[in-house]
Amino acid sequence: MTSQQIRQAFFDFFESKKHNIVASAPMVLKTDPTLMFTNAGMNQFKDIFLGNSPAKKPRVADSQKCLRVSGKHNDLEEVGHDTYHHTMFEMLGNWSFGDYFKAEAINWAWEFLTDTLKIDPSKLYATVFEGSKEDGTALDEEAKKLWQNFLPDDRILNGNKKDNFWEMGETGPCGPCSEIHIDLRSDEEIAKLPGRDLVNQDHPLVIEIWNLVFIQFNRKKGGKLEPLPEKHIDTGMGFERLAMVVQGTKSNYDTDVFMPIINALEKITNCTYKKDEKTDIAIRVIADHIRTIAFSITDGQLPSNTGAGYVIRRILRRAVRYGYTFLGAKEPFIHQLLPALISVMGKQYPELLTQKDIIKKVIFEEENSFLRTLETGIKLLNKVISSAQAEKKEEIDGKTVFILYDTYGFPYDLTDLILHENNLKIDKTGYDKAMLEQKTRSQDAASTDTDDWTELIDDKVQEFIGYDYLETQLQITRYRKITEKKKTFFHLIFNFTPFYAESGGQVGDTGYIEANGEKIYILDTQKNTM
Ligand code: SER
């Protein structure tokens, strides 16, 4: 099956189980102060889980663009170095909002994998939550019993809170989960060591493919678990990993999701994949990062010097740097990968096609300016090297290396590499100290603190009346306090509102509310102040 057929098979399967297939939400979040990027399929349904807004349909399924490069879920450092982590990935998911629960979620997951996709059941393992004293939660007996219908006891494993209790972030909807893992090693390897010893041990061929989460709590600020009014299902299956399983490869990058991009990269840079480990890492980094950068741009997040834009800029620079150092790419090249990316993902995500010119232009300009930064950095570094050699020093002080990185954007590992070639070392302790001081400074300046919602009126329906009215009498049903960069804002939820919220690229309405003669201005959500 091609990856497109696998995705379609998932949609068809869940449609046959009465799910509504919905579109992916944007990968860049502007409306949730607890998250910078969509890190899981369930983010767009958070308010439904919390009971703050009603579900339009009780069952839905989709493929969600996710990005795990900041906060609680951050895989950036692994990406490229292993064969199964990504910055941006697609998560296939099915949801029940207060409708079906554990039995259907487990039975259907099993049916889809072993019947629809014909995955060998003898290669599969399931994990269940062992319970947590700290949270006062018990072993998930129910999930265990359900798995016993399909799996022998020695392939059902108990897992701890880290692996088997899923949380979106520090606060928010959460619950015990049951993961499905697969062992893709050869029979000889399996005979030597059973897969159960390798589940959740970071083995590249014994990997988690599907996470079934039984959402039943809200983690409050301060850590307390509060039961939700209804129980929900949130499942997430790594699409790229599933493609690897179905296509019988040993790496996500060997599937048709990545190979067209890798082949294009080989042509552009005149390098060959699978000849040398360092080159391979660089190729994987770039093949991964082009997806993140392109989709961030289509979702409205351009590279910049602050917040989410800075994260994207650093990812793009990471790709340029790997290309520069390991593939000898001294001219902009990443933007040239766009046609290959479109050939792989343009059908499911047509925004790639409609916005291709802007994506190409932004990437080209970013690459160009960072390559100039690299040139400037190399000139500065050469001066540092000459004077160190004249003074017969063996080590360059950490603060100088940090200034190269922090002020000139010149990456540490490139400095390290060049110094090494000149028989010089970095004073790593001094560098770490300078980095720590800078981090403390920026954390103080940028931390966001989000309080729990305070409910004033039990009214979960928010009605938009802006097509008919520009002013109205309203009531505030809930509010919460956000502290960001040492300023305090409030999110207010009204029972009905003439304010159109920012959405789909449209700027949010502005205006004011008035009570007892006092006016409070409502600002654009882009500025995080409504
Ligand atoms: N929320 C779970 C995860 O991201 C399942 O979708 O793994």
Residues whose N, C-alpha, C, O or C-beta is under 5 A from the ligand:
A	BS01	LIG	N39 A40 G41 M42 W166 N211 V213 D234 T235 G236
